[in-house]
Amino acid sequence: MSDSSEMVVYVKTGCPWCHQALDYLNREGFTFETVNVLEDRAAYAEMQELSGQKKTPTMTYGDLLLADFGLDELIPFLEKHGIQP
């Protein structure tokens, strides 16, 4: 990551939870980088190393990590850590 506070969302093509997360983040005005791990093997390995698992979506924000989540986990995570658009 180039910036310690940059949000990165790791996704897979066809993942419904990924689409929901991206739709929510876009709708709310968050700035983030989307990385499709099926198109980038190095990013897939990086995601696995960071999170210890292979499921998407997985999100990093600085040193924070949220792995294998849905909106029910994403929204409270953002609120808990004061992450705003």
C-alpha positions as a Markdown table, in Angstrom:
| # | Residue | x | y | z |
|---|---|---|---|---|
| 1 | Met | 0.0 | 0.0 | 0.0 |
| 2 | Ser | 1.3 | 3.4 | -0.9 |
| 3 | Asp | -0.5 | 5.3 | 1.8 |
| 4 | Ser | -1.0 | 3.9 | 5.3 |
| 5 | Ser | -4.6 | 5.1 | 5.4 |
| 6 | Glu | -5.5 | 4.0 | 1.9 |
| 7 | Met | -8.5 | 1.6 | 1.7 |
| 8 | Val | -7.9 | -1.5 | -0.4 |
| 9 | Val | -10.8 | -3.9 | -1.2 |
| 10 | Tyr | -9.8 | -7.3 | -2.5 |
| 11 | Val | -12.6 | -8.9 | -4.6 |
| 12 | Lys | -13.3 | -11.8 | -6.9 |
| 13 | Thr | -15.4 | -11.6 | -10.1 |
| 14 | Gly | -18.9 | -12.9 | -9.5 |
| 15 | Cys | -18.8 | -12.5 | -5.7 |
| 16 | Pro | -22.2 | -11.1 | -4.6 |
| 17 | Trp | -20.7 | -9.9 | -1.3 |
| 18 | Cys | -18.0 | -8.1 | -3.1 |
| 19 | His | -20.6 | -6.3 | -5.3 |
| 20 | Gln | -22.6 | -5.3 | -2.2 |
| 21 | Ala | -19.5 | -3.9 | -0.5 |
| 22 | Leu | -18.3 | -2.0 | -3.5 |
| 23 | Asp | -21.8 | -0.6 | -4.2 |
| 24 | Tyr | -22.1 | 0.5 | -0.5 |
| 25 | Leu | -18.6 | 2.1 | -0.4 |
| 26 | Asn | -19.2 | 3.9 | -3.8 |
| 27 | Arg | -22.7 | 5.1 | -2.7 |
| 28 | Glu | -21.4 | 6.5 | 0.5 |
| 29 | Gly | -18.5 | 8.3 | -1.2 |
| 30 | Phe | -15.5 | 6.3 | 0.1 |
| 31 | Thr | -12.2 | 6.5 | -1.8 |
| 32 | Phe | -10.6 | 3.0 | -2.2 |
| 33 | Glu | -8.6 | 0.8 | -4.5 |
| 34 | Thr | -10.3 | -2.3 | -5.8 |
| 35 | Val | -8.1 | -5.3 | -6.5 |
| 36 | Asn | -9.5 | -8.3 | -8.3 |
| 37 | Val | -7.5 | -11.2 | -6.9 |
| 38 | Leu | -8.6 | -13.5 | -9.7 |
| 39 | Glu | -6.8 | -11.2 | -12.2 |
| 40 | Asp | -3.7 | -10.6 | -10.1 |
| 41 | Arg | -2.0 | -13.7 | -8.6 |
| 42 | Ala | 0.4 | -11.6 | -6.6 |
| 43 | Ala | -2.5 | -9.6 | -5.0 |
| 44 | Tyr | -4.2 | -12.9 | -4.2 |
| 45 | Ala | -1.1 | -14.1 | -2.4 |
| 46 | Glu | -0.8 | -10.8 | -0.6 |
| 47 | Met | -4.4 | -11.0 | 0.5 |
| 48 | Gln | -3.9 | -14.5 | 1.8 |
| 49 | Glu | -0.7 | -13.4 | 3.7 |
| 50 | Leu | -2.5 | -10.4 | 5.2 |
| 51 | Ser | -5.7 | -12.2 | 6.2 |
| 52 | Gly | -4.8 | -15.8 | 6.6 |
| 53 | Gln | -7.6 | -16.9 | 4.3 |
| 54 | Lys | -8.8 | -17.0 | 0.7 |
| 55 | Lys | -12.3 | -15.4 | 0.8 |
| 56 | Thr | -13.4 | -12.1 | -0.5 |
| 57 | Pro | -14.2 | -9.4 | 0.1 |
| 58 | Thr | -11.3 | -8.6 | 2.2 |
| 59 | Met | -10.4 | -5.0 | 3.1 |
| 60 | Thr | -7.4 | -3.2 | 4.5 |
| 61 | Tyr | -7.3 | 0.3 | 5.8 |
| 62 | Gly | -3.8 | 1.1 | 7.1 |
| 63 | Asp | -3.0 | -1.5 | 9.7 |
| 64 | Leu | -6.7 | -2.5 | 10.0 |
| 65 | Leu | -8.1 | -5.7 | 8.3 |
| 66 | Leu | -11.6 | -6.9 | 7.7 |
| 67 | Ala | -11.7 | -10.4 | 6.0 |
| 68 | Asp | -14.6 | -12.3 | 4.4 |
| 69 | Phe | -17.3 | -9.8 | 5.3 |
| 70 | Gly | -20.8 | -8.7 | 4.3 |
| 71 | Leu | -22.5 | -5.4 | 5.0 |
| 72 | Asp | -23.4 | -6.6 | 8.4 |
| 73 | Glu | -19.7 | -6.6 | 9.3 |
| 74 | Leu | -18.6 | -3.7 | 7.1 |
| 75 | Ile | -20.8 | -0.9 | 8.4 |
| 76 | Pro | -20.0 | -1.6 | 12.2 |
| 77 | Phe | -16.3 | -1.9 | 11.3 |
| 78 | Leu | -16.2 | 1.5 | 9.6 |
| 79 | Glu | -18.1 | 3.1 | 12.5 |
| 80 | Lys | -16.0 | 1.4 | 15.2 |
| 81 | His | -12.8 | 2.7 | 13.6 |
| 82 | Gly | -14.1 | 6.2 | 12.6 |
| 83 | Ile | -13.5 | 5.6 | 8.9 |
| 84 | Gln | -15.5 | 8.1 | 6.9 |
| 85 | Pro | -15.6 | 9.1 | 3.3 |
